[in-house]
Structures are given as C-alpha cells and as structure tokens.
C-alpha cells in the first residue's frame, strides 16, 4: 500500500487526488509542517524536509510531479496520461510541469513573504514580481482553454491535477479575483470531479490533524 506523507494544504493533495482517480488503496501519514524537521521518520525519508513524500513497497519518492508520473506509469494502465506517440503528449507534458515550475513555484515566494517575512517586507518587490510571473504564465493556461476543455485536450489527465492545485494555491492567497472567466470555469469543472471531492474531504485539516 502507498503511504503518503503530507500536510494540508501542501502539494500532497496532488498525490491524494490521483490515487482517488485511480481507485488505489493508500494511507495518509500526516506531517506537522511546523515540526517536520523534528519528525525522525519523515526526515529519514526526505532529509530536505519538503512535501509530499511517498513510500510504495520499498520505493521512496519526493516531488509531487515526479510522484504523479510514477503512479500513473506504474498503476494507471494508460489512464490520465496520453501515450508518447499521441498527438496530445507534448501538450500534456508541458502543462504537467507548468503547473509546478511555471505556476505553483512562483507562489512559494508569495507564501514565504506573506506568512514568514517581517511586517514591513510582506509586500516587497520580490512578492510583486512573483505574482506577475505567475499571471504571465497563466496566460498559457487561458490560451489552452480557448482551444480545449482541459490541459491536454478534452480528456482529463494528470496535467489537470498539476495545474488545478496551483490555481487552488492562488485562490488561498487571494489572487483568484484576477482570474479570467475561463480559468474560474475550468477550476469549477475540475473541482466538481467525484475523486477531487473525496480527496478534499479526506485531506481537509480536520481529517489529517
């Protein structure tokens, strides 16, 4: 059984969501974000201290996008990722990784400044630049949604899981009011998926505390 080490509202949600989409059994091992480096079991798995991490029958992995790819290739049976010779494969790869490297990664800077910086530095130049970079790259998502209903075309894939997590992160930071209608509609459609709802219920703060 796959064990997911995570905390709300981290990227662990991507992993929980894909496991629910695939109907796989898994166990959530909560990690206290504030005390994670004192969690000997977790640090032994990932001494860098970031989330998520998984254990799967002797396999240990970190990084949510790498974990998504691993789970889909090993357990997906062709679901949620187009084959390499499929015309949609390049677009799938682009948005699978853009959801982190081009969207959520910039929001890390915003999170750090909003919640960890001294009072006078919470809205510094770096925060504003990171927000602008996020919205600049979000135009790629908008352009894709003008062409198709989802990130790799008209079929749900792990690229949607990647991007939707980043959009949810932006929403929690109060940035959703700057989303265009196509982004808001896309987020609403994806969050209506049954597996998303189950994952959200299981991964709510009350359930993992």
C-alpha positions in Angstrom: 0.0 0.0 0.0 1.2 3.5 -0.8 1.9 5.7 2.2 1.6 9.5 1.5 3.5 11.8 3.8 1.9 15.2 3.8 0.2 18.1 5.4 -2.7 20.4 4.5 -2.6 22.4 2.2 0.6 21.2 0.5 1.2 19.5 -2.8 0.4 16.2 -1.2 -3.1 16.9 -2.4 -2.0 16.2 -6.0 -1.0 12.7 -4.9 -4.2 12.1 -2.9 -6.3 13.2 -5.9 -4.6 11.0 -8.4 -4.8 8.0 -6.1 -8.5 8.6 -5.7 -9.0 8.9 -9.5 -7.3 5.6 -9.9 -9.1 3.9 -7.0 -5.9 2.8 -5.3 -5.6 2.0 -1.7 -3.3 4.3 0.3 -2.5 5.5 3.8 -2.1 9.2 4.8 0.8 9.8 7.2 0.3 13.4 8.5 3.3 15.6 8.9 3.3 18.7 11.1 4.6 21.4 8.8 5.9 23.4 11.8 7.7 20.5 13.3 8.5 18.4 10.2 12.3 18.5 10.7 11.8 17.0 14.2 9.8 14.1 12.7 12.5 11.5 12.5 10.5 9.1 10.3 9.8 11.8 7.8 13.3 13.2 7.8 14.8 9.8 7.2 12.6 9.6 4.1 13.3 13.1 2.9 16.0 15.0 4.7 15.3 18.1 2.6 12.0 18.3 4.5 9.6 19.3 1.8 6.3 17.6 1.0 5.0 15.3 -0.3 6.8 12.1 0.0 5.7 8.5 -0.6 6.7 5.0 0.3 5.5 2.2 -2.0 6.7 -1.3 -1.4 10.3 -0.3 -0.9 10.2 2.7 -3.2 10.6 6.1 -1.7 10.0 9.3 -3.7 9.6 13.0 -3.2 8.3 15.8 -5.5 4.7 15.9 -6.4 5.1 15.9 -10.2 7.6 13.1 -10.2 5.2 11.1 -7.9 2.3 11.8 -10.3 4.3 10.4 -13.2 5.4 7.4 -11.2 1.9 6.5 -10.0 0.4 6.9 -13.5 3.0 4.9 -15.3 3.1 2.1 -12.6 -0.6 1.9 -11.8 -2.5 3.9 -14.3 -3.0 1.3 -17.0 -3.0 4.0 -19.7 -5.3 6.4 -17.8 -4.7 10.1 -17.2 -1.6 10.4 -19.4 -1.6 10.1 -23.2 0.9 7.7 -24.8 4.2 9.2 -26.1 3.0 8.8 -29.7 -0.3 10.5 -29.0 -0.5 14.0 -30.6 -1.6 15.4 -27.3 1.5 14.1 -25.4 3.7 17.2 -25.9 0.9 19.5 -24.6 0.3 17.1 -21.7 4.0 17.2 -20.7 4.1 21.0 -21.0 1.1 21.6 -18.6 2.0 18.7 -16.2 5.3 20.6 -15.5 4.0 24.1 -15.9 1.6 23.6 -13.1 4.6 23.4 -10.8 7.6 25.1 -12.4 5.6 27.9 -14.0 2.8 28.4 -11.5 3.0 27.0 -8.0 6.7 27.5 -7.7 6.3 31.3 -8.0 3.6 31.2 -5.4 6.1 29.8 -2.9 7.7 33.2 -2.8 4.4 34.8 -2.1 3.6 32.4 0.7 7.0 32.9 2.3 6.7 36.7 2.2 3.0 36.8 3.3 3.5 34.4 6.3 7.2 34.5 7.2 8.6 37.9 6.3 8.8 40.8 8.8 5.8 43.1 8.7 7.4 45.7 6.5 8.5 43.2 3.9 5.4 41.2 3.3 4.6 43.1 0.1 8.1 43.6 -1.2 9.4 43.8 -4.7 10.0 40.0 -4.8 6.4 39.2 -3.9 5.0 41.5 -6.6 7.4 40.1 -9.2 6.5 36.5 -8.3 2.8 37.3 -8.6 3.4 38.9 -12.0 5.4 35.9 -13.2 2.5 33.6 -12.1 -0.1 35.6 -14.0 2.2 35.9 -17.0 2.4 32.1 -17.3 -1.3 31.7 -16.5 -1.9 33.2 -20.0 -0.7 29.8 -21.4 -3.5 28.1 -19.5 -6.0 30.6 -20.8 -4.8 30.1 -24.3 -5.1 26.3 -23.9 -8.6 26.6 -22.6 -9.6 28.6 -25.7 -8.6 25.5 -27.7 -9.8 22.7 -25.5 -11.7 22.0 -22.3 -8.6 20.7 -20.4 -4.9 20.9 -20.4 -4.1 18.0 -22.7 -7.2 18.3 -24.8 -10.7 17.2 -24.0 -9.6 14.3 -21.7 -8.8 14.6 -18.1 -5.1 14.0 -17.3 -2.5 14.4 -14.5 -1.7 17.8 -16.2 -5.1 19.0 -14.9 -4.2 17.8 -11.4 -0.9 19.7 -11.6 -2.5 23.0 -12.8 -5.6 22.9 -10.6 -3.5 22.6 -7.4 -1.7 25.7 -8.4 -4.9 27.6 -9.1 -6.2 26.5 -5.7 -3.0 27.8 -4.1 -3.5 31.1 -5.8 -7.1 31.2 -4.6 -6.0 30.7 -1.0 -3.6 33.6 -1.4 -6.5 35.9 -2.5 -5.4 36.0 -6.2 -8.5 34.3 -7.7 -10.2 37.7 -8.2 -7.7 38.3 -11.0 -8.6 35.0 -12.8 -10.4 35.3 -16.1 -13.8 33.6 -16.5 -12.2 30.7 -18.4 -9.9 30.0 -15.5 -12.7 30.2 -13.0 -14.9 27.9 -15.1 -12.1 25.4 -15.5 -11.4 25.3 -11.8 -15.1 24.8 -11.0 -15.4 22.0 -13.5 -12.3 20.1 -12.3 -13.2 20.6 -8.6 -16.6 19.0 -9.3 -15.0 15.7 -10.2 -16.0 13.0 -7.6 -12.4 12.0 -6.9 -11.5 15.6 -6.2 -14.3 15.9 -3.7 -13.3 12.7 -2.0 -9.7 13.7 -1.8 -10.6 17.1 -0.5 -12.8 15.6 2.2 -10.0 13.1 3.2 -7.4 15.8 3.1 -9.2 18.5 5.0 -7.4 19.9 8.0 -9.9 18.3 10.4 -9.3 14.9 9.0 -5.4 15.0 8.9 -4.8 16.9 12.1 
